[in-house]
Amino acid sequence: MKVGQRVPSFELLDQNGQAFKLDDALGQGALVLFFYPKDETPVCTAEACSFRDANDDFVKAGATVFGISSDDVASHKRFADRHRLNYRLLADVGGKVRERLSVPRSFLGLKDGRVTYVVDKGGVVRLVHEAALSAQAHVDEAIQMIRSLS
């Protein structure tokens, strides 16, 4: 995905087994979709907790945050509960959504990549931020873009 492209429709289950449909969320405000490699790994945990800590700022700016990885619903549930995550984690088991959005792999193609997309309420990608080892930069770049959309 590139800035200016429309995000393709998808549906995934969250950590509570509830369906999330992108099309239902569009029009309600901006979306922050952060793709991360794996629950409970050091950088992923730091990133998830950074989004948790900034979630009120995103909400006040009119955006909703979603974390997405290839981990399953049960893994996401444990991860969300353990770290008191205050947003939905979406289970992209098999990586089909990751593939549809062209999220690149990292570390010589061995691991799922870390990319954050900011999508406006019309479904257009406004930010693509890719940084494999910089968890906080994803939050900082996303909130800056959300504020500029308001």
WOQUILIN-V757411 format. One record per residue. N is the residue number from 1. RES is the residue in one small letter. SS is DSSP state (hx for helix, st for strand, lp for the rest). Layout:
N RES SS
N RES SS
This chain:
1 m lp
2 k lp
3 v lp
4 g lp
5 q lp
6 r st
7 v lp
8 p lp
9 s lp
10 f lp
11 e st
12 l st
13 l st
14 d st
15 q lp
16 n lp
17 g lp
18 q lp
19 a st
20 f st
21 k st
22 l hx
23 d hx
24 d hx
25 a hx
26 l lp
27 g lp
28 q lp
29 g lp
30 a st
31 l st
32 v st
33 l st
34 f st
35 f st
36 y lp
37 p lp
38 k lp
39 d lp
40 e lp
41 t lp
42 p hx
43 v hx
44 c hx
45 t hx
46 a hx
47 e hx
48 a hx
49 c hx
50 s hx
51 f hx
52 r hx
53 d hx
54 a hx
55 n hx
56 d hx
57 d hx
58 f hx
59 v hx
60 k hx
61 a lp
62 g lp
63 a st
64 t st
65 v st
66 f st
67 g st
68 i st
69 s st
70 s lp
71 d lp
72 d lp
73 v hx
74 a hx
75 s hx
76 h hx
77 k hx
78 r hx
79 f hx
80 a hx
81 d hx
82 r hx
83 h lp
84 r lp
85 l lp
86 n lp
87 y lp
88 r st
89 l st
90 l st
91 a st
92 d lp
93 v lp
94 g lp
95 g lp
96 k hx
97 v hx
98 r hx
99 e hx
100 r hx
101 l lp
102 s lp
103 v lp
104 p lp
105 r st
106 s st
107 f lp
108 l lp
109 g lp
110 l lp
111 k st
112 d st
113 g lp
114 r lp
115 v st
116 t st
117 y st
118 v st
119 v st
120 d lp
121 k lp
122 g lp
123 g lp
124 v st
125 v st
126 r st
127 l st
128 v st
129 h st
130 e st
131 a lp
132 a lp
133 l lp
134 s lp
135 a hx
136 q hx
137 a hx
138 h hx
139 v hx
140 d hx
141 e hx
142 a hx
143 i hx
144 q hx
145 m hx
146 i hx
147 r hx
148 s hx
149 l hx
150 s lp
